[in-house]
């Protein structure tokens, strides 16, 4: 974990309530896809956790949905403004488990962390399939970006207004070596039931500190309680105990 100042390079909307913010700064604490950052915003007591979409040695890309005053404030940040950010949080995905033809399933703003994951898998020569799920055509984002890095991409919309009609689980390929997923909990539960291999789930949870001190985001697993911000947000299929 590292605390440092980042500078806004660009900030733009991808649809009516999803934004992409690119920042420059020290990303050395980020070591794997699926990790997140925690952002301090002026006038807000708690930091805002945002998953990492992409990064290199000098820049950080975040994609997030405006769901409250904090993310709305973030969406209005201007070029060259500064942000105090804790980076390198969480455990991230383990790509060593992927096998040769993994499938990635993302729903809504659970999609961004899968982008860097797909890049890393493809760089290792893995035949990577990505299934992106949205409610409607107006919500679709990053389809072309996944295609441009070499992923095979399907898009599913609940209302059938774009791509295939239905849910991400409706379009699982006949054969895949492993899966990775991130999205709302009902989608994650559906993926859990529909998949027939091992895999990794990235969970969203309300967080206080974001680095394991407050225990506010603890969840029960087969090996005891784990903190989503510290031992998570990624859990393996075999260790998950779903809430009743």
Beta strands, then each sheet from edge to edge (+ up, - down):
strand 1: 2-13
strand 2: 18-24
strand 3: 36-40
strand 4: 48-55
strand 5: 59-65
strand 6: 82-89
strand 7: 103-107
strand 8: 129-134
strand 9: 152-157
strand 10: 164-165
strand 11: 179-182
strand 12: 199-202
strand 13: 218-221
strand 14: 224-227
strand 15: 234-236
sheet 1: 1+ 2- 5+ 4- 3+ 6- 1+
sheet 2: 10+ 9+ 8+ 7+ 11+ 12+ 15-
sheet 3: 13+ 14-
end
